[in-house]
Amino acid sequence: MTTQMNQMMIKIKKMNRPLMFMNNNLIVEQLKTAVWEKYKEIRACDFQGWYEGLSPIEKTAWEVKFDEIQENERN
């Protein structure tokens, strides 16, 4: 590759970084919302089975959303 092509590739990579992180944040927020909406539909007696059926990322998303809700209720 030429020096000019290398510089162009570096610029493209730098431009895509913020977008990449923004997309990840959007995906995380969507996942938290989706898991929370499912959670609101389950009965208390079904929670353990529902929670055990979540993937590790879904469990984390639920825990973060739960903590956010608890923090909002405290304030």
URLIN-V499383 format. One record per residue. N is the residue number from 1. SS is DSSP state (hx for helix, st for strand, lp for the rest). BURIAL is 1 if it has 9 or more other C-alpha atoms within 8 Angstrom, else 0. D_LAST is the distance of its C-alpha to the last C-alpha in whole Angstrom. Layout:
n->N ss->SS burial->BURIAL d_last->D_LAST
n->N ss->SS burial->BURIAL d_last->D_LAST
This chain:
n->1 ss->lp burial->0 d_last->57
n->2 ss->lp burial->0 d_last->57
n->3 ss->hx burial->0 d_last->55
n->4 ss->hx burial->0 d_last->54
n->5 ss->hx burial->0 d_last->53
n->6 ss->hx burial->1 d_last->51
n->7 ss->hx burial->0 d_last->49
n->8 ss->hx burial->0 d_last->48
n->9 ss->hx burial->0 d_last->47
n->10 ss->hx burial->0 d_last->45
n->11 ss->hx burial->0 d_last->43
n->12 ss->hx burial->0 d_last->43
n->13 ss->hx burial->0 d_last->41
n->14 ss->hx burial->0 d_last->39
n->15 ss->hx burial->0 d_last->38
n->16 ss->hx burial->0 d_last->37
n->17 ss->hx burial->0 d_last->34
n->18 ss->hx burial->0 d_last->31
n->19 ss->hx burial->0 d_last->32
n->20 ss->hx burial->0 d_last->32
n->21 ss->hx burial->0 d_last->29
n->22 ss->hx burial->0 d_last->28
n->23 ss->hx burial->0 d_last->29
n->24 ss->hx burial->0 d_last->28
n->25 ss->hx burial->0 d_last->24
n->26 ss->hx burial->0 d_last->25
n->27 ss->hx burial->0 d_last->27
n->28 ss->hx burial->1 d_last->24
n->29 ss->hx burial->0 d_last->21
n->30 ss->hx burial->0 d_last->24
n->31 ss->hx burial->1 d_last->24
n->32 ss->hx burial->1 d_last->21
n->33 ss->hx burial->1 d_last->21
n->34 ss->hx burial->0 d_last->24
n->35 ss->hx burial->1 d_last->23
n->36 ss->hx burial->1 d_last->20
n->37 ss->hx burial->0 d_last->22
n->38 ss->hx burial->0 d_last->25
n->39 ss->hx burial->0 d_last->23
n->40 ss->hx burial->0 d_last->22
n->41 ss->hx burial->0 d_last->25
n->42 ss->lp burial->1 d_last->26
n->43 ss->lp burial->0 d_last->27
n->44 ss->hx burial->0 d_last->25
n->45 ss->hx burial->0 d_last->29
n->46 ss->hx burial->0 d_last->29
n->47 ss->hx burial->1 d_last->26
n->48 ss->hx burial->0 d_last->28
n->49 ss->hx burial->0 d_last->31
n->50 ss->hx burial->1 d_last->29
n->51 ss->hx burial->0 d_last->27
n->52 ss->hx burial->0 d_last->30
n->53 ss->lp burial->0 d_last->32
n->54 ss->lp burial->1 d_last->29
n->55 ss->lp burial->0 d_last->31
n->56 ss->hx burial->0 d_last->29
n->57 ss->hx burial->0 d_last->27
n->58 ss->hx burial->1 d_last->26
n->59 ss->hx burial->1 d_last->25
n->60 ss->hx burial->0 d_last->23
n->61 ss->hx burial->1 d_last->22
n->62 ss->hx burial->1 d_last->20
n->63 ss->hx burial->0 d_last->19
n->64 ss->hx burial->1 d_last->17
n->65 ss->hx burial->1 d_last->16
n->66 ss->hx burial->0 d_last->15
n->67 ss->hx burial->0 d_last->13
n->68 ss->hx burial->0 d_last->11
n->69 ss->hx burial->0 d_last->10
n->70 ss->hx burial->0 d_last->9
n->71 ss->hx burial->0 d_last->7
n->72 ss->hx burial->0 d_last->5
n->73 ss->hx burial->0 d_last->6
n->74 ss->hx burial->0 d_last->4
n->75 ss->lp burial->0 d_last->0
